[in-house]
Amino acid sequence: MYEHLPGGEILRDGLRDLEAGVQSVSSLLVLIAAPRLTRRGIHVPRGAAPPDLPEHELYHLLSAEHGPEAYRHYRSLLRRLVSLENALDLCAPAQSGHCNVSPGPGCAL
């Protein structure tokens, strides 16, 4: 649906994981972006008990996986998430839920 956007895989995987009740890196990133995604008309499932601070949960998950490299991964993921949010801001929501703007000359989408 949004795979053509930078970070589109985050949205695809995160929404899928939230629907399934799975806490993952992608689902936590989607929860972090939920206010902005909701304003763009994207429904973000909340699951049974969403974390109060998904940013903290994400960092803890990354710490367990990457140890002292967690902060580097955390910052990189947040930059990718912001790229996705910015790309979504350039798209007009279509009835199908797809971004209906195709990349023009010089556009990185």
Buried (B, 14 or more C-beta within 10 A) or exposed (E): EBEEBBBBBBBBBBBBBBEEEEBBBBBBBBBBBBEBBEEBEBEBBEBEEBBEEBBEBBBBBBBEEEEEEBEEBBEEBBEBBBBBBBBBEEBEEEEEEEBEBEEEEEEEB
